Amino acid sequence: EAQVTQNPRYLITVTGKKLTVTCSQNMNHEYMSWYRQDPGLGLRQIYYSMNVEVTDKGDVPEGYKVSRKEKRNFPLILESPSPNQTSLYFCASSFSQGKNIQYFGAGTRLSVL
Amino acid sequence: LAKTTQPISMDSYEGQEVNITCSHNNIATNDYITWYQQFPSQGPRFIIQGYKTKVTNEVASLFIPADRKSSTLSLPRVSLSDTAVYYCLVGDRGTGKLIFGQGTTLQVKP
């Protein structure tokens, strides 16, 4: 089954404790992206990757890191989480950026205390 | 950066046609315009995509004028299960980044 898998689905952590949210897709997509969703602000892009070893900042990259060592995986790293990173996070993938039918994961709800 | 504008909310009744318009300027010349549906606690789900004129699939139609400065999602004969948030997605002309609209919350009433 074609899917984008995020883990964990829920995470509660404390300020400053490094964490990684994993994202994996099985559709051989080149384009992958991370978004955060906050009430009243909609979906905002954090980072995206056009292909392996190619990543770029989205609209709200501060406080986040990503890597794309393999085509299928695109982990989101919070080196030192802060309470303002409490949010709902979505990973997405698509064949390319231009014809942008993106497939979304189920989401990761993160709370930073 | 491309800017998108959607109505924040809309109300409708079962069986009616609903049209949601997204205004978008400065969008990438070669990118498609895409619409998504999102239910609470779920990821957005693809509804329809187009480049120009009109596109229709089994669930919706999408109207895009020649200047591509707006797009209108049309949902025929909505039902209670169409209550959701609807987003447009465009590419920014300058950076190529993908920009979501703020979302339109559609409430369908019986």
Interface residues (C-beta under 8 A of the other chain):
Chain A: V4 S33 Y35 L41 G42 L43 R44 Q45 Y48 G58 D59 F90 A92 Q97 G98 K99 N100 I101 Q102 Y103 F104 G105 A106 G107
Chain B: L1 A28 N30 D31 Y32 T34 S41 Q42 G43 P44 R45 F46 Q49 Y87 L89 G91 G96 K97 L98 I99 F100 G101 Q102 G103
